[in-house]
Amino acid sequence: MSLSSRDLPTIRRIPISLVAIRPAKLFDLPDIMRIEHQSFREQYPRGVFLMFLENNPETFLVAEYNGKVIGYVMGYLKPDFEGHVMSIAVDPVYRGNGIGKMLMIAVIDKLIKLGARYIGLEVRVSNERAIKLYERLGFKKLKRIISYYSDGEDAYYMVLPAEEWGRRN
Ligand SMILES: CC(C)(COP(=O)(O)OP(=O)(O)OC[C@H]1O[C@@H](n2cnc3c(N)ncnc32)[C@H](O)[C@@H]1OP(=O)(O)O)[C@@H](O)C(=O)NCCC(=O)NCCS
C-alpha cells in the first residue's frame, strides 16, 4: 500500500530563533510520549520516562515553540564518562527546521560540561536522516551491532570525542 499525499504531515516552516531548548518537566511527558509515538515503532512505558527524568534532570531536554513541546532529547552520563544519547525525536510536522540539530548541540554541550569524555549513541542502519545529522555534528560510525533492535535490524554505534567537539566549536 502506498501513502497518498493526505497521509503525509504538512511540514511547518518556523523561525528557529523562536525555539527554546529547556530541561524537560513532569508536565511535558504527555507531549513527549505523543512525539515518541509518532516517531518510533516501539515505545518506552511512561515509567521509563519518569525514571529517566528523575535521574537525569539536566540532560533530558525539550524544544519548545509557541508554548508547545515539539521535540526532545534524552541524554545521560555513564559511570565510565561516556555521555550517551538514548533517544531524540522531533514532531514530524516540524522536522527539517534545524530543531534536531539544536537539541543535539544542547545535550552534547551539557554532557561534556558534566564530564563526558565522548558522546555515544546507537542508530538504526536504515535511519539515513539521523545518521546524516550525527555525522554533520562530528560523530563517526565506530562499529555495527548485529540485530541490536528487537525486529532484527542492526545498529551503528556512533561516537563523538569531546576533543573533536572542542575543536569544532
Ligand atoms: C532525526 C530527527 C531527530 C532529525 O530532526 P530534524 O529536526 O528533522 O533535523 P534538523 O532539521 O535539525 O536537520 C539536521 C540535519 O539532518 C539532516 N536532515 C534533515 N532533514 C533531512 C531530510 N529530509 N533528508 C535527509 N537529511 C535530512 C541534514 O543533515 C540536516 O543538516 P543540515 O540542515 O545542516 O543539512 C528527526 O528526523 C526525527 O525525529 N526522526 C524520527 C526519530 C528518529 O529517528 N530519531 C533518531 C533515533 S537514533
The ligand as an ORCA input file, in Angstrom:
! r2SCAN-3c Opt
* xyz 0 1
  C      16.342     12.522     13.284
  C      15.489     13.736     13.657
  C      15.529     13.912     15.175
  C      16.107     14.973     12.985
  O      15.381     16.103     13.420
  P      15.148     17.376     12.462
  O      14.669     18.482     13.320
  O      14.332     16.999     11.294
  O      16.646     17.621     11.962
  P      17.256     19.016     11.515
  O      16.223     19.841     10.831
  O      17.981     19.600     12.691
  O      18.315     18.559     10.456
  C      19.614     18.293     10.839
  C      20.325     17.546      9.732
  O      19.577     16.372      9.442
  C      19.644     16.129      8.049
  N      18.288     16.211      7.501
  C      17.267     16.978      7.906
  N      16.185     16.762      7.135
  C      16.556     15.822      6.242
  C      15.882     15.163      5.182
  N      14.620     15.429      4.874
  N      16.544     14.233      4.478
  C      17.840     13.946      4.780
  N      18.521     14.545      5.769
  C      17.893     15.474      6.485
  C      20.530     17.161      7.469
  O      21.858     16.684      7.515
  C      20.404     18.292      8.425
  O      21.558     19.091      8.454
  P      21.597     20.453      7.580
  O      20.317     21.198      7.870
  O      22.835     21.110      8.094
  O      21.655     19.973      6.165
  C      14.022     13.586     13.144
  O      14.052     13.272     11.787
  C      13.196     12.546     13.892
  O      12.565     12.820     14.913
  N      13.175     11.281     13.359
  C      12.390     10.191     13.977
  C      13.045      9.708     15.249
  C      14.453      9.244     14.998
  O      14.744      8.590     14.022
  N      15.366      9.579     15.964
  C      16.753      9.171     15.899
  C      16.904      7.851     16.527
  S      18.619      7.368     16.600
*
